[in-house]
Amino acid sequence: MTTEEKNAEAPQTGAENTNATNASEERSATIAVWAFPAFILIGAGLALASPDTFTPLAAHISTMIAIIMLCMGLTLTLPDFALVIKHPMPIFIGVLAQFVIMPLGAVAVAKLLGLNPMLAIGLLMLGSVPGGTTSNVVSYLAKGDVALSVTMTSVSTILSPIVTPVIMLLLAGEETPVDGKSMAWSLVQTVLLPVIGGLVIRVIFDRIVQFLLPVLPWLSIVAIGGVVFPAVAKSSETLMNVGVTVLVAVIIHNTIGYILGYFAARATGESPAVCRTTAIEVATQSAGLASGMSGKYWAPEAAIPGAVAAVWHNISGALFAFLMRRFAKN
């Protein structure tokens, strides 16, 4: 074979290697999206069948939430926040839509379905927490703007110790009192500090963290299970009676997020990729955090919407990504 022939083949081989790598990453991401709800479904089923086995995990919910947020922080880099300065408008629209559409949507759905106060407060907490890290993977699969997704999730998470308690104080109602100061401090401890700590560790020990990155999503999945399973175990009897109603509530609430999130971005003239990303960010909440905080500040029953959403948000995200990959033109 001549040198020219070898050189002609070299770019093709490089392209093939790149395509193989991208295909491998996509397979891994797809597995993670579907493995998560499968793991939560199986664990929740076991918690329903044997509540006493999982109830002791309730003492470690705050630790599990901190682990989830630490993993998120470890995935962040300083350039992720550069988008706030370079392209502030889509981030502002996305975060504002999330903290307006989802809480108000939760109140509307709770009234529509006549949820009792504890389920209603749990759904409101679900709508008031920051975006979930699963949204970043779903954005990738849905041909969205992944960098924008990461930044939106980061910004909403950092704002949550202030914004989430304020929303709960404004919308919870007199029949479900909210300890705003305690909730804010708890969110600082379990959300803000672990995220910032993870970011600092990433900056200082980047090479080591790069090696650990493939493991972090799976560690987060296990930690979310540590939040959801005891919530299911402690409210197993109630869940058997209201499970279908809560599932319907979570599905409607999630759908509202996708539709209004998409059109909030579209109304400001953003590209289709940004509109898809905004829809995903608005609709996909940090369900594990919502479940843990609801169970901590109210009753085990209040943790049910977050526990159900931990499964549904990933199923709906995978379905949304599938539809976007099949029908989205750009």
Disulfide bonds with the S-S distance in Angstrom:
none
